[in-house]
């Protein structure tokens, strides 16, 4: 019988009793359960990294076998989750849930891993290929098939293809039908017939496999005579493989803007984060690169198990999506004519040149041509240069807003000093337009000193505001490589004077100056667009008024009727407006003269054009004939 004293003893010794109980419970913990749980978690973590390294295995060779079978899936992320372990005696199983990310597609399935207890109660995974993929055998390999449909075309506004599949011939050496001792000699002869480096092609051919076709040159259908000598056909092993390649109408057609399609480089593959694989054909520059995903679409993906006898069974499949065409505003014939005209500025050491044509009523870019001397540079829409006297139209708008009229009299001396710097008119400036002349006459003949002399009428910021009204400023992102121009705040009185005549730190692209002409012709701020479904809206601080539009159009017309571009007077059809421009740049030559950018902008009906030649005599003599030829055609 317990006494009152004895009944409270457990309370006094409760801590001791609890400790004893915990010790007893710990002693009952199943070590096999902890070991298999840890093994299952280790297995899931390792598999999520595409490996069995670090996992206890009953057969250590299983890790290498797994690595070989899983390698085709190595580019795809996977998350493996281990479920509850079931164990009976020295054997157990754990369910595995596999979730793969296959180029944006989720591939989920379940397998089971077997666990086996070994000596000293140590557990290991008894790996089989079926633990990787249900039903997979040791004799099977996994293959991933990726099949793209044809790339979508780049088209013009009428839906006619610009970049599309066009027939070509792949010229090279067929090693399978060339005697081994003849490979080097044939490779050199083939290279000679195709105009490529014989030693380099020989090395490539000799390094290729014995059954390889070693490509040397891809030639457009119809251009064989330009690139392939007749003796090619008589060379042992020489072979032409017909094919189709995504190409523009000509090799030069808007190449600096469009770019080209080629096999993905290692850098492109790496940057794609798994969406592009080695061997994929992708846009490598320009619009073809910018819109590559849209044009390329997505591939049809098949994951298959392939047996030793090449029998196949499908593990997963996702249908790809066709690419979507990219519509541009380019007029193909106008672009070809522009490029043909610029081909006049060619030959060794030829300067960069460009011609841009815009439809003022819509802002559509109809032509954006780069000349042969550009060396791959996109001067047409991205090259920024001093615009010279073409910028005087911007200055004219600023003067009009200050209250000037076209009949105001301005002083046009031969020279004008500003803070110790002497400004001149261009060399052939007509003597009859010197002295006191109207604003109209000064602009028509491009008098530097008259506009500089009127600089006090233009308030701070007014020049930049006028430039923005005419579309010359920061280019909106409209999906193509483009800049328009910059009009920074001048840092000195001399720079302020130089800015008024398009020198100083003012810059513009040919696209920007074509936009100035288009805005004057349209009577509003034009936003030039090239991609049909990417248009922009302009919201200048000071919209162009009807009175300002009429005055600027009259000034451009006066350049043709009485000024520096009278040679455009014979262009048939609607009246032509224009402005010449010459801008000194760089370092002076031995005679002390500076090289000169040559500019010409013009309007003709619903067409606004800028022509630029990096180094020329003057706007009228160098760029002028190119603009004239373009207007005569259109």
Order of alpha helices (4+ residues) and beta strands (2+ residues): alpha-alpha-alpha-alpha-alpha-beta-beta-beta-beta-beta-beta-beta-alpha-alpha-beta-alpha-beta-alpha-beta-alpha-beta-alpha-alpha-beta-beta-beta-alpha-beta-beta-alpha-alpha-beta-beta-beta-beta-alpha-alpha-alpha-beta-alpha-beta-alpha-alpha-beta-beta-beta-alpha
